[in-house]
Amino acid sequence: MKPPAFERAVARAVAALACSLTYTLASHAQGFPVKPILLILPTAPGGPVDIVARIVAPEASKLLGQPVVMENRPGASQKIGIHGMLRAPRDGYTLAAISPASATINPLVDRNVGYDPLKDFTLLSQTVGHPAVVTVHPSVPARTLQELVAYAKANPGKLAYGSGGNGTSLQFSTSELLMKLGITAVHVPYKSDGPALNDLLGGQINLMIPAIAAVKPVLEAGRLVPLAISSTARSPRLPNVPTYGETGIAELKGYSYRIWIGFAAGAGIPEEAARRLQDAFMRAPRAPAVRQSLEASDFEVIASTAQQFARELREELDRNRKVIASGAIMIE
């Protein structure tokens, strides 16, 4: 006959095993997700990536039935945050906000970036975009994009444009436009877009293609001159400014450019996790209150499928490779 202590120990072990099995079965039945999800923001608080994530994530959390916890991990041109996502377990519980800087520029200009967005990411949705506006200082004798082209060809070396630094999306978008127009301009890199815009206002540089939201107040005040919008449709915020396609320049027919923000997880997460996350991050920006908040912050809602997002990334990577091949942007 076994002692009572032994029987009690066996009973406790059986009960613990039963509880564990019950929890496992319940979790399996419930499906993904069963715990909070970490969303890494690879930029500092207050910027476009941070703003969009904090508008969209609460709605995605409702759709997923679990909290989406956000954490800013800026630094190294967004590599710190992206590598944080890629080092995490590939279970769908660690995501990151991505943008051209992390997905279509760094992989081309940084030999040590350490990832391929088309192989190492599970794309969820391209969430928003914001078009840019070709803007000149009033001292430039051009009030249309055609006049700017004529001026640049007649005055080689006179145009200087600003960006937030070498290898930034603003440098790429400007270089691509100049290539299509067949003109050149001196690139003046700054530490961020803000100082570049200040020098444009002061006349130290005379050309820039900033996001509409960043420049709209000074355009309305007449301190700078808008020439064209980079999107395929006119902006309700600058309804009198033509799109690239409306400028009458043949090389710009069908051409557009927009800075975008989206979401991704590491490659190889479970299919169910990918499906739930893609559905939530595609639907969240379409919710009326979320859409209203995004549009009030000067973003255009895209809310693409993962397949559409992948196609956009491939096309943008190809375009950026052509800009690099032209010699307009140097890789260190």
C-alpha positions as CSV (number, residue, x, y, z in Angstrom):
1,M,0.0,0.0,0.0
2,K,1.4,3.4,-1.1
3,P,1.6,6.2,1.5
4,P,-1.0,9.0,1.3
5,A,1.7,11.5,0.5
6,F,2.6,9.6,-2.7
7,E,-1.1,9.4,-3.7
8,R,-1.5,13.2,-3.1
9,A,1.6,13.9,-5.2
10,V,0.3,11.8,-8.1
11,A,-3.1,13.5,-7.9
12,R,-1.5,16.9,-8.0
13,A,0.6,15.9,-11.1
14,V,-2.5,14.5,-12.9
15,A,-4.4,17.7,-12.1
16,A,-1.6,19.9,-13.4
17,L,-1.4,17.8,-16.6
18,A,-5.1,18.1,-17.1
19,C,-5.0,21.9,-16.6
20,S,-2.1,22.1,-19.1
21,L,-4.0,20.0,-21.7
22,T,-7.1,22.1,-21.2
23,Y,-5.2,25.3,-21.7
24,T,-3.5,23.9,-24.8
25,L,-6.7,22.7,-26.3
26,A,-8.5,26.0,-25.6
27,S,-5.6,27.9,-27.1
28,H,-5.7,25.8,-30.2
29,A,-9.4,26.1,-30.5
30,Q,-9.2,29.9,-30.0
31,G,-6.6,30.3,-32.7
32,F,-4.2,33.2,-33.4
33,P,-3.7,35.5,-31.5
34,V,-3.8,34.3,-27.9
35,K,-1.6,37.0,-26.4
36,P,-0.6,40.7,-27.0
37,I,1.2,41.6,-30.2
38,L,4.3,43.8,-30.3
39,L,4.5,46.4,-33.0
40,I,7.9,47.9,-33.4
41,L,8.1,51.4,-34.8
42,P,11.6,51.9,-36.2
43,T,11.5,55.7,-36.0
44,A,11.3,58.3,-33.3
45,P,7.9,59.4,-31.8
46,G,6.1,62.1,-33.6
47,G,7.0,61.3,-37.2
48,P,4.8,60.0,-40.0
49,V,5.4,56.3,-39.2
50,D,4.6,56.9,-35.6
51,I,1.5,58.9,-36.3
52,V,0.0,56.3,-38.7
53,A,0.8,53.4,-36.4
54,R,-0.9,55.0,-33.4
55,I,-4.0,55.7,-35.5
56,V,-4.3,52.3,-37.1
57,A,-3.0,49.9,-34.3
58,P,-6.0,50.4,-31.9
59,E,-8.5,49.4,-34.6
60,A,-6.3,46.4,-35.6
61,S,-6.3,45.4,-31.9
62,K,-10.1,45.4,-31.8
63,L,-10.2,43.2,-34.9
64,L,-7.6,40.8,-33.6
65,G,-9.1,40.6,-30.1
66,Q,-5.7,41.2,-28.4
67,P,-3.7,44.3,-27.5
68,V,-1.2,45.7,-30.1
69,V,1.6,47.1,-28.0
70,M,3.8,49.8,-29.7
71,E,7.4,50.4,-29.0
72,N,9.7,53.0,-30.7
73,R,13.1,51.6,-31.6
74,P,14.7,54.3,-33.8
75,G,18.3,54.4,-35.0
76,A,20.6,53.3,-37.8
77,S,18.2,54.4,-40.6
78,Q,15.5,52.2,-39.1
79,K,17.7,49.1,-39.1
80,I,17.6,48.7,-35.3
81,G,13.8,48.4,-35.3
82,I,13.6,46.1,-38.4
83,H,16.3,43.8,-37.1
84,G,14.4,43.7,-33.8
85,M,11.4,42.3,-35.7
86,L,13.5,39.8,-37.7
87,R,15.3,38.5,-34.6
88,A,12.0,37.7,-32.8
89,P,10.4,34.3,-33.0
90,R,8.5,33.9,-36.3
91,D,5.2,33.3,-34.6
92,G,3.3,36.4,-35.7
93,Y,3.6,38.2,-32.4
94,T,6.2,40.7,-33.4
95,L,5.5,43.2,-36.2
96,A,7.1,46.4,-37.6
97,A,5.9,49.5,-39.4
98,I,7.8,49.8,-42.7
99,S,8.3,52.6,-45.3
100,P,10.4,53.2,-48.4
101,A,13.5,53.9,-46.2
102,S,13.4,50.5,-44.6
103,A,12.0,48.5,-47.5
104,T,13.1,49.9,-50.9
105,I,16.0,52.2,-50.2
106,N,18.2,50.7,-47.4
107,P,18.3,47.3,-49.0
108,L,19.8,48.9,-52.1
109,V,22.2,51.6,-50.6
110,D,23.4,49.8,-47.5
111,R,25.6,46.8,-48.2
112,N,25.3,45.7,-44.5
113,V,21.5,46.1,-44.2
114,G,21.2,42.3,-43.5
115,Y,17.8,41.6,-45.1
116,D,15.8,41.4,-48.3
117,P,12.3,42.7,-47.9
118,L,10.9,40.4,-50.5
119,K,12.3,37.3,-48.9
120,D,12.5,38.2,-45.2
121,F,9.2,40.0,-44.7
122,T,5.6,38.7,-44.5
123,L,3.9,41.8,-45.9
124,L,0.6,42.7,-44.3
125,S,-0.7,45.8,-45.9
126,Q,0.4,49.1,-47.5
127,T,-1.6,51.3,-45.3
128,V,-1.3,54.9,-46.4
129,G,0.5,57.2,-48.9
130,H,1.1,60.9,-49.1
131,P,1.9,62.6,-52.3
132,A,4.6,65.2,-52.7
133,V,4.6,68.6,-54.5
134,V,7.3,70.0,-56.7
135,T,8.1,73.3,-55.0
136,V,10.4,76.2,-55.9
137,H,11.4,79.4,-54.3
138,P,9.7,82.5,-55.8
139,S,13.0,83.7,-57.2
140,V,13.0,80.8,-59.7
141,P,11.4,82.2,-62.9
142,A,9.0,79.2,-63.3
143,R,5.4,78.9,-62.5
144,T,4.8,75.6,-64.3
145,L,6.9,72.4,-64.5
146,Q,7.5,73.0,-68.2
147,E,8.9,76.4,-67.4
148,L,11.2,74.8,-64.8
149,V,12.5,72.4,-67.4
150,A,13.2,75.3,-69.8
151,Y,14.9,77.3,-67.1
152,A,17.1,74.3,-66.0
153,K,18.2,73.6,-69.6
154,A,19.0,77.3,-70.2
155,N,20.8,77.7,-66.9
156,P,22.8,74.5,-66.2
157,G,24.1,74.3,-62.7
158,K,21.7,77.0,-61.3
159,L,19.2,74.6,-59.7
160,A,19.9,73.2,-56.3
161,Y,17.5,70.8,-54.4
162,G,17.4,69.8,-50.8
163,S,16.6,66.5,-49.1
164,G,16.8,64.9,-45.7
165,G,20.1,63.3,-46.5
166,N,21.9,61.0,-48.9
167,G,20.0,57.8,-49.8
168,T,16.6,59.2,-48.5
169,S,13.3,58.7,-50.3
170,L,13.3,62.5,-51.1
171,Q,16.6,62.2,-52.9
172,F,15.4,59.1,-54.8
173,S,12.1,60.7,-55.8
174,T,13.8,64.0,-56.9
175,S,16.5,62.2,-58.8
176,E,13.9,60.0,-60.6
177,L,11.9,63.0,-61.6
178,L,15.0,64.9,-62.9
179,M,16.0,61.9,-64.9
180,K,12.5,61.8,-66.6
181,L,12.6,65.5,-67.3
182,G,16.2,65.3,-68.7
183,I,17.5,68.0,-66.4
184,T,20.0,68.2,-63.6
185,A,20.2,69.9,-60.2
186,V,22.8,70.0,-57.5
187,H,21.8,67.9,-54.5
188,V,22.2,69.5,-51.1
189,P,21.8,66.9,-48.3
190,Y,20.5,67.9,-44.8
191,K,20.2,66.0,-41.6
192,S,16.4,65.9,-42.1
193,D,13.7,67.4,-44.3
194,G,12.9,70.2,-41.9
195,P,16.2,72.1,-42.3
196,A,16.1,71.6,-46.0
197,L,12.6,73.2,-46.1
198,N,13.9,76.1,-44.0
199,D,16.7,76.8,-46.5
200,L,14.2,76.6,-49.4
201,L,12.2,79.3,-47.7
202,G,15.3,81.3,-47.2
203,G,16.4,80.9,-50.9
204,Q,19.7,79.0,-50.1
205,I,18.3,76.2,-52.3
206,N,15.6,76.7,-54.9
207,L,13.9,73.3,-55.4
208,M,12.4,70.6,-53.2
209,I,9.7,67.9,-53.5
210,P,8.3,67.7,-49.9
211,A,5.1,66.0,-48.7
212,I,2.1,68.2,-49.2
213,A,1.3,68.2,-45.5
214,A,4.8,69.6,-44.7
215,V,4.6,72.5,-47.1
216,K,0.9,73.4,-47.5
217,P,0.8,76.4,-45.0
218,V,3.8,78.2,-46.7
219,L,2.3,77.5,-50.1
220,E,-1.0,79.1,-49.0
221,A,1.0,82.0,-47.6
222,G,2.6,82.5,-51.0
223,R,6.1,82.0,-49.6
224,L,6.8,79.1,-52.0
225,V,5.5,78.2,-55.4
226,P,3.9,74.7,-56.2
227,L,4.4,73.4,-59.7
228,A,3.0,69.8,-59.8
229,I,1.6,67.1,-57.5
230,S,3.3,63.6,-57.6
231,S,0.1,61.6,-57.5
232,T,-2.2,60.4,-60.3
233,A,-5.1,62.6,-59.0
234,R,-5.2,66.2,-57.8
235,S,-5.0,66.8,-54.1
236,P,-8.1,68.3,-52.4
237,R,-5.6,70.3,-50.3
238,L,-4.1,71.9,-53.4
239,P,-6.8,71.5,-56.0
240,N,-5.4,74.1,-58.4
241,V,-2.0,72.3,-58.7
242,P,-1.8,69.9,-61.6
243,T,-0.6,66.3,-61.3
244,Y,2.5,65.1,-63.1
245,G,0.3,63.7,-65.9
246,E,-1.5,67.0,-66.3
247,T,1.7,69.0,-66.9
248,G,1.7,68.3,-70.6
249,I,5.2,66.7,-70.4
250,A,5.1,63.4,-72.3
251,E,7.7,61.8,-70.1
252,L,5.5,62.1,-67.1
253,K,2.4,60.6,-68.6
254,G,1.2,57.8,-66.3
255,Y,4.0,58.5,-63.8
256,S,3.5,59.1,-60.1
257,Y,5.3,58.8,-56.8
258,R,4.1,58.6,-53.3
259,I,5.7,58.0,-49.9
260,W,4.0,55.2,-48.1
261,I,3.7,53.5,-44.8
262,G,2.7,49.9,-44.2
263,F,3.1,46.9,-41.8
264,A,5.0,43.6,-42.0
265,A,6.1,40.6,-39.9
266,G,9.1,38.3,-40.3
267,A,8.9,35.7,-43.1
268,G,7.8,32.2,-42.2
269,I,5.1,33.0,-39.6
270,P,2.2,30.5,-39.4
271,E,-0.4,30.7,-42.2
272,E,-3.2,31.4,-39.8
273,A,-1.2,34.3,-38.2
274,A,-0.4,35.8,-41.5
275,R,-4.1,35.6,-42.6
276,R,-5.4,37.2,-39.5
277,L,-2.8,39.9,-39.4
278,Q,-3.2,40.8,-43.1
279,D,-7.0,40.9,-42.7
280,A,-6.8,43.1,-39.6
281,F,-4.3,45.6,-41.0
282,M,-6.1,45.8,-44.3
283,R,-9.5,46.5,-42.7
284,A,-8.4,48.8,-39.8
285,P,-7.5,51.8,-42.0
286,R,-10.9,51.5,-43.8
287,A,-12.9,51.9,-40.5
288,P,-14.7,55.3,-40.8
289,A,-13.2,56.9,-37.7
290,V,-9.7,55.6,-38.6
291,R,-10.0,56.8,-42.2
292,Q,-11.1,60.2,-40.9
293,S,-8.2,60.5,-38.6
294,L,-5.7,59.5,-41.2
295,E,-7.1,61.9,-43.8
296,A,-7.2,64.7,-41.2
297,S,-3.4,64.1,-40.8
298,D,-3.0,64.5,-44.6
299,F,-2.6,60.8,-45.5
300,E,-4.3,59.0,-48.3
301,V,-5.7,55.6,-47.3
302,I,-4.5,52.7,-49.5
303,A,-5.2,49.6,-47.3
304,S,-3.9,47.2,-49.9
305,T,-3.8,43.4,-49.9
306,A,-0.5,41.7,-49.2
307,Q,-0.3,40.7,-52.9
308,Q,-0.8,44.3,-54.0
309,F,1.8,45.4,-51.5
310,A,4.4,42.9,-52.8
311,R,3.8,44.1,-56.4
312,E,4.3,47.8,-55.3
313,L,7.5,46.9,-53.5
314,R,9.0,45.0,-56.5
315,E,8.1,47.9,-58.8
316,E,9.6,50.5,-56.5
317,L,12.8,48.5,-56.0
318,D,13.2,48.2,-59.7
319,R,12.7,52.0,-60.1
320,N,15.2,52.7,-57.4
321,R,17.8,50.4,-59.0
322,K,17.5,52.4,-62.2
323,V,18.1,55.6,-60.3
324,I,21.3,54.1,-58.7
325,A,22.4,52.8,-62.1
326,S,22.1,56.3,-63.6
327,G,24.8,57.5,-61.2
328,A,22.5,60.0,-59.6
329,I,22.9,58.4,-56.2
330,M,26.2,57.0,-55.0
331,I,26.5,53.9,-52.8
332,E,29.2,54.1,-50.1
